[in-house]
Amino acid sequence: MKPAFAHFSLGQLNTRSFAPDPEQAILHCNEAIRLDPNYLDAFPYRFLITTYGQMAISMRPSGWRWNTSL
């Protein structure tokens, strides 16, 4: 597993747990971007978290899929 994907996954976990922590999720997304600037999934997810916070996670379109093949 690539380190950028691991941090991205931790960021998602921080927004989907019983005690969401958007600030920690943003830090993990930033780390994923720092480790791999071409890891494109981290950018829109960070945007959603910083713009809308926890509300954004539930607002994603139903057909939304993250590109996890990288």
KABELHU-V420035 format. One record per helix or strand of 3 or more residues. SS is the DSSP state (alpha for helix, beta for strand). FROM is the first residue (numbers start at 1). LEN is the number of residues. If there is no record, write none. Layout:
ss: (SS:SS)
from: (FROM:FROM)
len: (LEN:LEN)
This chain:
ss: (alpha:alpha:alpha:alpha)
from: (3:22:40:54)
len: (14:14:13:6)
